Amino acid sequence: MIFSVAYFILYFLLFLVLLWLLVFNRKHYRTQLTQQPRISILIAARNEAFTIGRCLQAIEALDYPKEKLEVLIGDDASTDGTRAVIAAFIHDKPHYRCITITETLGQARGKANVLAQLARQATTDYYFYTDADIVVPPEWIKAMLSEMPPEVGVVTGITTIQGKTLFAKLQAMDWLYALGSMQVVSDLKLPVTAMGNNMVLRRQAYEAVGGFESIPFSITEDIAIFNQVLRKGWRFRNIYDRSVLALSTPAVSFKQFLHQRKRWMRGSMHLPFYMALIFILHAAYYPVLLPFFAYTSVGVMMAIFTFKLLLQSLYICICLKRLGRSASWWMYPLFELYMVISSVVLIVYFFLPIKTVWKGRKY
């Protein structure tokens, strides 16, 4: 009983602090470039025949001079028509290159190995990273470079899900809620994490850590290199703005969703302690609330539940609004149900002795 009361006091105090920071400590972004340097865009592709076309079309639509773009695509032993789709798109575009990945560099494996080899082919001082199933906005390059003064080695944008199904829309809210929580911490100048589908690394910072091939293998290679870059003394920026809002395809099945989240949960082991504390407190809400019912009334439980739902809905609503997005009112209580089910299932699934499947490979 005492533990539960203490937990809820801490939980709601933290929630109110995060909400206050979200509203009153907001960082404003301005896309201002005094120069437009040449940049490289690095894309790892493995069996992406159905998605890479939209990715390349978005890159072609970037508001940035074509002569200052270098687009490197690594075909990671695709067994579908990925290579053919790429070839058809780039055949008349000399600033694109598709490289077949056949070797392994150092400690790098999977996607990290592809990116390590693409970096060796890059000829510019800025490495932009996105995934083959991502659509980046036209202002992406300019907005990311605008937040990259000389001391900054890594800049991370914001990504959400694009889809018409109810499951896809719930995943989109989930992404923006989690990333919004990370952003308020990042705006305090505390490092959090990076996302490999929407990130730029300064070449000097990348080479200072020896590249992906010099980092112990991780299936969350973006978090791994982010941490290494910071250890070398480089600064970071995280941007929560529609100018860098990338759109990803959703997990189409619950099985795929579980594998994706298990991979992320493994990566969260490398998050700073303050972010781990926030996520642990958040994940413990229902495991603490349900046993609490034995010591209190239904009315008290409903009051706690309602207060949490209102705070969470307000937080998500603000996050969505800042990106020019919205959700129907009934999506907010439905999202809570989604959170309950997914949280319980994921906690169980994480501890099962099942390998994580990622891009057709098991880890």
Phi, psi and chi 1 to 4 in degrees:
 res  aa     phi    psi   chi1   chi2   chi3   chi4
   1 MET       -  -51.1  177.0   71.4  172.2      -
   2 ILE   -62.9  -42.0  -64.0  176.1      -      -
   3 PHE   -60.0  -45.5  170.3   80.7      -      -
   4 SER   -62.0  -44.3  -61.7      -      -      -
   5 VAL   -63.0  -44.7  171.6      -      -      -
   6 ALA   -61.1  -41.1      -      -      -      -
   7 TYR   -61.1  -48.4  166.7   81.1      -      -
   8 PHE   -66.5  -34.3  -73.1  122.5      -      -
   9 ILE   -62.7  -47.7  -69.0  173.0      -      -
  10 LEU   -64.3  -42.7 -179.1   59.6      -      -
  11 TYR   -59.5  -50.5  176.7   86.5      -      -
  12 PHE   -74.1  -31.6  -74.6  115.3      -      -
  13 LEU   -62.7  -44.8  -79.9  175.8      -      -
  14 LEU   -62.5  -43.4  177.1   62.4      -      -
  15 PHE   -61.1  -42.9 -144.7  137.5      -      -
  16 LEU   -66.6  -38.4  -71.3  169.4      -      -
  17 VAL   -63.7  -45.1  168.6      -      -      -
  18 LEU   -62.8  -40.0  -69.4  175.4      -      -
  19 LEU   -65.7  -41.7 -174.3   58.2      -      -
  20 TRP   -62.1  -43.8 -173.3   90.6      -      -
  21 LEU   -64.0  -39.2  -70.6  170.5      -      -
  22 LEU   -60.3  -39.6  179.8   69.5      -      -
  23 VAL   -82.6  -43.8  175.4      -      -      -
  24 PHE  -105.8   -9.4  -63.4  105.9      -      -
  25 ASN  -116.3   34.7 -166.3   45.0      -      -
  26 ARG   -73.3  136.2  178.9 -176.3 -179.2 -175.0
  27 LYS   -94.4  133.9  179.6  174.1  172.8   54.5
  28 HIS  -101.2  140.1  -65.0  -84.1      -      -
  29 TYR  -114.1  140.4  -52.0   98.4      -      -
  30 ARG  -129.0  127.3  -68.6 -175.2  -62.1  173.7
  31 THR   -83.0   94.0  -56.2      -      -      -
  32 GLN  -130.8  117.9  -69.4 -176.4  -26.9      -
  33 LEU  -122.3  128.3  -78.6  179.6      -      -
  34 THR   -84.7  -19.0   55.8      -      -      -
  35 GLN  -149.8  161.1   57.0 -178.8  -16.5      -
  36 GLN  -120.1   90.9  -65.6 -178.8  -32.7      -
  37 PRO   -73.5  162.4   29.5  -36.5      -      -
  38 ARG   -68.5  141.4  -71.1 -174.3   67.5 -114.9
  39 ILE  -135.9  157.7   63.8   97.7      -      -
  40 SER  -113.4  137.7  -58.1      -      -      -
  41 ILE  -111.2  122.0  -59.5  175.2      -      -
  42 LEU  -110.9  125.4  -79.0   56.5      -      -
  43 ILE  -131.0  122.5  -53.4  169.7      -      -
  44 ALA   -92.2  129.7      -      -      -      -
  45 ALA  -129.2  127.4      -      -      -      -
  46 ARG  -141.7  111.7  176.4  174.6  166.5   81.3
  47 ASN    53.4   56.5  -65.4  -23.6      -      -
  48 GLU  -118.8   32.7  -58.6  -77.0    1.4      -
  49 ALA   -58.6  -32.1      -      -      -      -
  50 PHE   -88.8   -8.2  -65.6  104.0      -      -
  51 THR  -123.4  -25.1   58.6      -      -      -
  52 ILE   -69.8  -23.0 -163.4  165.6      -      -
  53 GLY   -60.3  -46.7      -      -      -      -
  54 ARG   -67.3  -32.0   64.3 -163.7  -75.4  -88.1
  55 CYS   -63.5  -48.0  170.0      -      -      -
  56 LEU   -68.5  -34.2  -63.2  177.5      -      -
  57 GLN   -63.5  -39.0  -72.1  170.0    4.0      -
  58 ALA   -65.8  -40.1      -      -      -      -
  59 ILE   -65.2  -38.7  -70.6  172.6      -      -
  60 GLU   -65.9  -25.5 -170.1   63.7   13.2      -
  61 ALA   -91.0    6.1      -      -      -      -
  62 LEU   -61.5  141.6  -74.7  169.9      -      -
  63 ASP   -84.3   72.9 -178.3   18.5      -      -
  64 TYR  -157.1  142.5 -154.3   75.5      -      -
  65 PRO   -57.2  130.0  -23.4   33.5      -      -
  66 LYS   -60.3  -34.6  -65.7  -72.6 -169.9  -64.4
  67 GLU   -70.7   -8.9   65.8  -87.3   13.7      -
  68 LYS  -109.5   13.2  -65.3 -169.2  175.2 -177.3
  69 LEU  -109.1  139.3  -69.7  176.7      -      -
  70 GLU  -130.7  112.9  175.8 -177.0   62.7      -
  71 VAL  -108.8  115.8 -175.7      -      -      -
  72 LEU  -113.6  123.6  -56.9  175.1      -      -
  73 ILE  -116.4  126.6  -51.1  158.4      -      -
  74 GLY  -102.6  115.6      -      -      -      -
  75 ASP   -84.9  107.3  178.9   17.1      -      -
  76 ASP   -93.7   72.0 -174.3   17.9      -      -
  77 ALA    54.7   44.7      -      -      -      -
  78 SER   -65.3  142.8  -63.9      -      -      -
  79 THR  -112.8    2.3   55.7      -      -      -
  80 ASP  -105.9 -150.4   62.1   -2.1      -      -
  81 GLY   -94.9   23.9      -      -      -      -
  82 THR   -56.5  -47.9  -63.3      -      -      -
  83 ARG   -62.7  -38.1 -175.4   60.5 -174.0 -110.5
  84 ALA   -67.2  -40.7      -      -      -      -
  85 VAL   -63.0  -43.5  173.0      -      -      -
  86 ILE   -63.3  -47.2  -63.9  170.1      -      -
  87 ALA   -60.2  -40.9      -      -      -      -
  88 ALA   -65.7  -34.6      -      -      -      -
  89 PHE   -77.9  -37.6 -173.0   88.5      -      -
  90 ILE   -97.6   -0.2   71.8  174.2      -      -
  91 HIS   -59.9  -27.2   77.5  -82.0      -      -
  92 ASP  -113.6   22.6   58.1  -12.1      -      -
  93 LYS  -126.0   96.3  -59.4  175.2 -179.5   63.9
  94 PRO   -66.8  -16.9   22.1  -32.6      -      -
  95 HIS   -86.9    4.5   53.9  -66.9      -      -
  96 TYR  -106.8  144.0  -73.1   75.6      -      -
  97 ARG  -141.4  138.9  -82.3 -165.2  -67.9  156.2
  98 CYS  -112.0  125.9 -176.2      -      -      -
  99 ILE  -117.2  125.5  -59.6  161.5      -      -
 100 THR   -79.9  125.6  -59.4      -      -      -
 101 ILE   -93.7  118.2  -53.6  -59.7      -      -
 102 THR  -125.4  -14.7   57.6      -      -      -
 103 GLU  -116.8  170.2  -60.3  178.1   -6.0      -
 104 THR  -118.5  133.8  -60.7      -      -      -
 105 LEU  -105.5  124.5  -71.2  177.2      -      -
 106 GLY    49.7 -128.8      -      -      -      -
 107 GLN   -90.1   -2.5  -58.3 -179.3   73.1      -
 108 ALA   -71.9  142.9      -      -      -      -
 109 ARG  -139.7  155.8  -59.6  -69.5 -177.3  -86.8
 110 GLY    56.9 -132.1      -      -      -      -
 111 LYS   -60.0  -40.6 -179.4 -178.5  175.8 -178.0
 112 ALA   -59.4  -36.9      -      -      -      -
 113 ASN   -66.5  -40.6  178.6   54.4      -      -
 114 VAL   -61.5  -47.7  178.5      -      -      -
 115 LEU   -66.3  -34.8  -62.6  177.9      -      -
 116 ALA   -62.3  -41.1      -      -      -      -
 117 GLN   -74.5  -34.3  -59.1 -154.6   38.9      -
 118 LEU   -66.3  -37.7  -66.9 -179.1      -      -
 119 ALA   -61.4  -35.3      -      -      -      -
 120 ARG   -68.8  -21.1  -67.1 -165.0  174.4 -169.7
 121 GLN   -90.6  -18.5  -60.7  -74.4  -28.5      -
 122 ALA   -69.0  146.3      -      -      -      -
 123 THR  -120.6   11.8   61.1      -      -      -
 124 THR  -116.3 -178.6   76.9      -      -      -
 125 ASP  -101.1    3.8  -69.2  -30.4      -      -
 126 TYR  -135.0  124.0  -61.2   92.9      -      -
 127 TYR  -107.7  109.3  -61.1  164.2      -      -
 128 PHE   -93.6  134.4  -80.7   74.9      -      -
 129 TYR  -117.8  133.4  -63.5   87.7      -      -
 130 THR  -148.3  169.7 -168.9      -      -      -
 131 ASP  -103.1  162.9  -74.5  -11.7      -      -
 132 ALA   -70.1  -12.8      -      -      -      -
 133 ASP  -107.7   18.6   63.8  -17.0      -      -
 134 ILE  -107.5  143.1  -66.9  -72.7      -      -
 135 VAL  -112.8  116.2  170.7      -      -      -
 136 VAL   -93.4  152.0  -65.4      -      -      -
 137 PRO   -77.7  160.1   28.5  -34.6      -      -
 138 PRO   -58.4  -32.2  -25.6   34.6      -      -
 139 GLU   -86.9    4.6  -55.4   88.8   -2.0      -
 140 TRP   -50.0  -53.8 -174.2   49.4      -      -
 141 ILE   -63.5  -49.9  -57.7  -63.7      -      -
 142 LYS   -62.8  -43.1  -69.1 -178.9  178.3  178.5
 143 ALA   -66.8  -39.8      -      -      -      -
 144 MET   -68.9  -43.1  -63.2  -76.6  -90.6      -
 145 LEU   -66.3  -29.2  -72.9  175.9      -      -
 146 SER   -64.2  -23.1  -65.3      -      -      -
 147 GLU  -103.1   25.6  -68.1  -65.4  -38.9      -
 148 MET  -125.3   69.4 -152.9  165.0 -159.7      -
 149 PRO   -67.1  171.8   23.9  -32.8      -      -
 150 PRO   -55.4  -30.2  -26.7   34.7      -      -
 151 GLU   -82.7   -9.2   71.2  -85.1   10.0      -
 152 VAL   -91.5  128.9  171.1      -      -      -
 153 GLY  -103.9  -20.5      -      -      -      -
 154 VAL  -145.9  134.5   54.3      -      -      -
 155 VAL  -126.8  136.1  176.0      -      -      -
 156 THR  -122.4  135.2  -53.6      -      -      -
 157 GLY   -93.3 -158.9      -      -      -      -
 158 ILE  -122.7  141.5 -173.8   83.3      -      -
 159 THR  -133.5  142.2  -57.5      -      -      -
 160 THR  -141.0 -177.0 -169.5      -      -      -
 161 ILE   -96.6  141.7  -67.5  -66.0      -      -
 162 GLN  -116.2  119.0 -177.9 -178.4   44.3      -
 163 GLY  -174.1  157.8      -      -      -      -
 164 LYS   -99.8  -15.8  -63.9 -178.6  178.9  179.5
 165 THR   -75.8  159.5   67.5      -      -      -
 166 LEU   -61.6  -41.5  178.6   60.3      -      -
 167 PHE   -61.4  -40.6 -172.2   35.4      -      -
 168 ALA   -65.3  -41.1      -      -      -      -
 169 LYS   -66.7  -35.8  -68.1  176.9 -179.7  178.1
 170 LEU   -68.6  -38.5  -70.5  170.1      -      -
 171 GLN   -63.1  -38.2  -70.6  177.5   66.5      -
 172 ALA   -62.7  -44.1      -      -      -      -
 173 MET   -63.1  -39.6  -67.4  178.2   71.6      -
 174 ASP   -60.5  -48.5 -169.1    0.3      -      -
 175 TRP   -59.2  -49.6  -80.3   44.5      -      -
 176 LEU   -71.0  -30.3  -65.7 -179.6      -      -
 177 TYR   -66.3  -48.9  178.7   36.6      -      -
 178 ALA   -64.8  -44.2      -      -      -      -
 179 LEU   -70.7  -30.8  -66.8  174.5      -      -
 180 GLY   -65.6  -37.0      -      -      -      -
 181 SER   -66.3  -39.8  -60.6      -      -      -
 182 MET   -67.0  -35.7  -66.9 -178.6 -175.3      -
 183 GLN   -65.1  -39.5 -172.2   64.2   38.2      -
 184 VAL   -64.5  -31.7  -63.6      -      -      -
 185 VAL   -72.5  -43.3  176.8      -      -      -
 186 SER   -61.4  -36.5  174.7      -      -      -
 187 ASP   -68.4  -12.5  -74.3  -16.2      -      -
 188 LEU   -87.0    6.5  -66.5  172.5      -      -
 189 LYS    69.4   26.5  -57.6 -173.0 -174.9  -53.8
 190 LEU  -102.5  128.2  -65.9  172.9      -      -
 191 PRO   -66.6  141.9   23.4  -32.4      -      -
 192 VAL  -122.1  -76.8 -179.0      -      -      -
 193 THR  -165.3 -179.7 -172.5      -      -      -
 194 ALA  -131.3  166.2      -      -      -      -
 195 MET  -125.4  121.5  -71.0 -169.6  -58.6      -
 196 GLY   -68.7   -8.6      -      -      -      -
 197 ASN   -94.2    1.1   59.9   26.2      -      -
 198 ASN  -161.8   75.8 -167.6  -16.0      -      -
 199 MET  -153.2  151.5  176.3  177.1   75.1      -
 200 VAL  -131.8  135.5   55.4      -      -      -
 201 LEU  -116.3  135.7  -76.1  171.4      -      -
 202 ARG   -72.4  137.7 -170.5 -177.6  -64.6  -85.9
 203 ARG   -56.7  -41.0 -176.4 -173.7 -169.5  117.2
 204 GLN   -60.1  -40.7  -72.9  175.5  -84.0      -
 205 ALA   -68.1  -42.0      -      -      -      -
 206 TYR   -61.5  -46.9  178.7   84.4      -      -
 207 GLU   -71.1  -26.6  -67.9  179.8  -15.4      -
 208 ALA   -63.6  -29.9      -      -      -      -
 209 VAL   -96.1    0.0  -57.1      -      -      -
 210 GLY    84.5    9.5      -      -      -      -
 211 GLY    78.0  175.5      -      -      -      -
 212 PHE   -59.8  -30.6  -75.1  105.9      -      -
 213 GLU   -69.6  -15.8   60.8  -92.0   39.0      -
 214 SER  -101.1    1.0  -61.4      -      -      -
 215 ILE  -103.1  135.7  -61.7  174.4      -      -
 216 PRO   -52.1  135.8  -27.5   35.3      -      -
 217 PHE   -57.9  137.1  172.4   70.3      -      -
 218 SER  -144.3  141.0  168.7      -      -      -
 219 ILE   -77.2   -4.9   59.0  172.8      -      -
 220 THR  -114.4   73.5   49.5      -      -      -
 221 GLU   -64.8  -26.8   79.0  -64.7  -32.7      -
 222 ASP   -66.6  -43.6   42.9    7.7      -      -
 223 ILE   -65.3  -39.5  -60.4  176.2      -      -
 224 ALA   -61.8  -47.2      -      -      -      -
 225 ILE   -74.9  -31.0 -159.6  160.8      -      -
 226 PHE   -58.0  -48.3  173.6   81.1      -      -
 227 ASN   -63.8  -39.1  -70.4  -26.9      -      -
 228 GLN   -67.1  -40.2  -67.2  -65.4  -34.6      -
 229 VAL   -62.5  -42.1  166.2      -      -      -
 230 LEU   -66.4  -35.4  -95.6   58.0      -      -
 231 ARG   -64.6  -23.6  -71.2 -168.8 -177.1  104.7
 232 LYS   -84.4    3.6  -69.0  -65.9 -177.0  178.7
 233 GLY    96.5    2.1      -      -      -      -
 234 TRP   -79.2  151.1  -68.8   90.9      -      -
 235 ARG   -90.4  174.1  -55.2  -65.5  -63.9  -84.2
 236 PHE  -136.9  164.5   69.2   96.1      -      -
 237 ARG  -142.5  140.1  -68.4  -75.0 -169.5  -81.2
 238 ASN  -120.3  130.5  -72.2   68.1      -      -
 239 ILE  -113.1  126.8  -51.2  174.9      -      -
 240 TYR  -116.2   85.7 -161.6   97.3      -      -
 241 ASP  -155.5  148.5 -172.0   79.1      -      -
 242 ARG   -65.6  -19.1   70.2 -178.4   70.5 -178.6
 243 SER   -66.9  -18.8   62.4      -      -      -
 244 VAL  -122.1   19.0  -64.4      -      -      -
 245 LEU   -77.1  109.4  176.6   61.5      -      -
 246 ALA   -95.7  150.5      -      -      -      -
 247 LEU  -116.1  126.7  -57.9  175.4      -      -
 248 SER  -109.6  159.9  177.3      -      -      -
 249 THR   -79.4  148.3   54.4      -      -      -
 250 PRO   -80.4  163.5   30.6  -35.5      -      -
 251 ALA   -69.0  119.7      -      -      -      -
 252 VAL   -82.4  -18.9  -65.8      -      -      -
 253 SER  -130.6  159.1   66.9      -      -      -
 254 PHE   -66.7  -31.5 -164.2   63.1      -      -
 255 LYS   -64.4  -46.1 -178.6  179.2  179.2 -179.1
 256 GLN   -62.5  -39.6 -174.7 -177.7   11.3      -
 257 PHE   -58.6  -44.3  172.7   82.9      -      -
 258 LEU   -64.1  -43.1  -70.0  175.6      -      -
 259 HIS   -64.8  -40.7  -79.6  -67.4      -      -
 260 GLN   -61.8  -47.4  177.9 -166.9   66.5      -
 261 ARG   -71.2  -32.5  -62.7  -51.0  168.8   95.2
 262 LYS   -64.3  -39.2 -174.8  172.0 -176.4  176.2
 263 ARG   -62.9  -42.9 -178.9  170.5   68.6   87.7
 264 TRP   -65.9  -39.2  -68.3   -5.4      -      -
 265 MET   -64.1  -36.2  -71.1  170.6   74.1      -
 266 ARG   -65.0  -38.3  -73.7  175.5   62.0  179.0
 267 GLY   -68.2  -30.2      -      -      -      -
 268 SER   -65.6  -15.8   68.7      -      -      -
 269 MET   -63.9  -17.7  -57.7  -62.1  178.5      -
 270 HIS  -102.1    8.9  -56.8  -73.4      -      -
 271 LEU   -75.9  155.7  -70.2  175.3      -      -
 272 PRO   -59.8  156.4  -20.4   31.1      -      -
 273 PHE   -60.4  -34.1   74.8   91.8      -      -
 274 TYR   -69.5  -34.1   40.1   84.4      -      -
 275 MET   -73.9  -37.0  -77.3  -50.6  -54.8      -
 276 ALA   -61.5  -39.5      -      -      -      -
 277 LEU   -63.4  -43.2  178.0   61.8      -      -
 278 ILE   -61.2  -46.3  -69.4  174.0      -      -
 279 PHE   -69.4  -35.7  -73.0  137.2      -      -
 280 ILE   -66.6  -44.3  -70.5  170.9      -      -
 281 LEU   -61.1  -40.2  -78.8  173.4      -      -
 282 HIS   -66.0  -45.3 -172.6   78.0      -      -
 283 ALA   -68.9  -25.4      -      -      -      -
 284 ALA   -83.0   -2.4      -      -      -      -
 285 TYR   -55.9  -55.1  176.3   77.8      -      -
 286 TYR   -74.3  -38.7  -81.0  102.7      -      -
 287 PRO   -57.7  -26.1  -29.3   37.1      -      -
 288 VAL   -88.9  -39.9  174.5      -      -      -
 289 LEU   -64.4  -45.1  178.6   64.4      -      -
 290 LEU   -64.6  -45.7  -65.1  178.6      -      -
 291 PRO   -66.2  -25.3  -21.8   33.8      -      -
 292 PHE   -61.8  -23.9 -171.6   56.8      -      -
 293 PHE   -59.8  -28.5 -179.4   67.8      -      -
 294 ALA   -69.8  -18.8      -      -      -      -
 295 TYR  -109.4   -4.7  -56.3  100.0      -      -
 296 THR  -142.2 -175.3 -172.0      -      -      -
 297 SER   -94.7  165.3   64.6      -      -      -
 298 VAL   -61.6  -37.3  174.3      -      -      -
 299 GLY   -61.0  -43.5      -      -      -      -
 300 VAL   -65.2  -43.3  172.1      -      -      -
 301 MET   -61.3  -43.9  -81.0 -166.5   64.1      -
 302 MET   -65.6  -35.6  -72.2  -55.9  -61.5      -
 303 ALA   -64.2  -43.4      -      -      -      -
 304 ILE   -63.8  -44.9  -66.1  173.2      -      -
 305 PHE   -61.5  -46.3  172.3   81.2      -      -
 306 THR   -64.6  -41.7  -57.6      -      -      -
 307 PHE   -61.8  -42.8 -171.1   40.8      -      -
 308 LYS   -64.4  -43.3 -172.7 -104.0 -169.7 -178.1
 309 LEU   -62.8  -41.1  178.5   61.0      -      -
 310 LEU   -65.9  -46.5  -71.3  173.9      -      -
 311 LEU   -61.7  -45.6  -72.0  178.7      -      -
 312 GLN   -63.6  -43.6  177.1  177.7  -80.2      -
 313 SER   -64.6  -41.0  -60.8      -      -      -
 314 LEU   -64.0  -42.1  178.0   59.1      -      -
 315 TYR   -61.1  -48.7 -162.3  102.2      -      -
 316 ILE   -64.8  -41.0  -64.1  171.8      -      -
 317 CYS   -58.6  -42.9 -176.6      -      -      -
 318 ILE   -65.5  -42.9  -65.1  171.3      -      -
 319 CYS   -60.3  -43.5  -70.9      -      -      -
 320 LEU   -65.5  -44.7  -68.7  173.9      -      -
 321 LYS   -60.7  -37.2 -173.9  176.7 -179.9 -179.7
 322 ARG   -67.0  -18.3  -71.4 -170.6  177.3  168.6
 323 LEU  -105.8   10.8  -62.1  172.8      -      -
 324 GLY    71.6   28.8      -      -      -      -
 325 ARG  -122.9  166.4  -53.6  173.0   81.1   82.8
 326 SER  -153.5  169.7   62.0      -      -      -
 327 ALA  -143.6  146.7      -      -      -      -
 328 SER   -63.9  152.5  -58.9      -      -      -
 329 TRP   -57.7  -35.4   67.8  -92.8      -      -
 330 TRP   -72.7  -12.8   53.0  -92.9      -      -
 331 MET   -71.5  -26.8  -74.8  -69.6  -67.8      -
 332 TYR   -69.2  -49.2  -67.1   98.5      -      -
 333 PRO   -66.9  -31.6   17.7  -29.1      -      -
 334 LEU   -66.9  -36.1 -170.0   60.0      -      -
 335 PHE   -63.1  -35.6  177.1   73.3      -      -
 336 GLU   -63.1  -41.2 -178.6   64.6   15.9      -
 337 LEU   -63.1  -42.1  178.7   61.5      -      -
 338 TYR   -58.5  -42.1  158.9   90.7      -      -
 339 MET   -65.8  -40.6  -69.6  -70.1  -74.7      -
 340 VAL   -61.3  -51.9  174.3      -      -      -
 341 ILE   -65.0  -50.1  -63.7  172.8      -      -
 342 SER   -64.8  -38.7   62.2      -      -      -
 343 SER   -63.5  -47.0  -63.5      -      -      -
 344 VAL   -64.9  -46.3  172.8      -      -      -
 345 VAL   -64.1  -41.2  173.1      -      -      -
 346 LEU   -68.1  -36.6  -79.0  169.2      -      -
 347 ILE   -62.1  -43.6  -70.8  173.0      -      -
 348 VAL   -66.6  -46.8  174.6      -      -      -
 349 TYR   -63.6  -35.2 -171.5   75.8      -      -
 350 PHE   -60.8  -36.4  179.4   75.5      -      -
 351 PHE   -91.5   -2.0  -70.4  102.3      -      -
 352 LEU   -73.2  143.7  -68.6  177.8      -      -
 353 PRO   -76.7   60.6   29.7  -35.7      -      -
 354 ILE  -118.5  130.5  -60.5  173.3      -      -
 355 LYS   -70.2  150.1  -70.1 -172.3  175.6 -178.4
 356 THR   -81.6  128.3  -58.1      -      -      -
 357 VAL   -98.2  124.7  178.1      -      -      -
 358 TRP  -142.4  118.4 -177.4   36.6      -      -
 359 LYS    55.7   38.7  -59.1  -65.5 -177.4 -177.7
 360 GLY    79.5    3.1      -      -      -      -
 361 ARG  -115.9  150.7  -64.0 -173.0  174.1  113.5
 362 LYS  -105.1  135.9  -66.7 -177.5  178.0 -179.5
 363 TYR  -129.8      -  -62.2   93.8      -      -
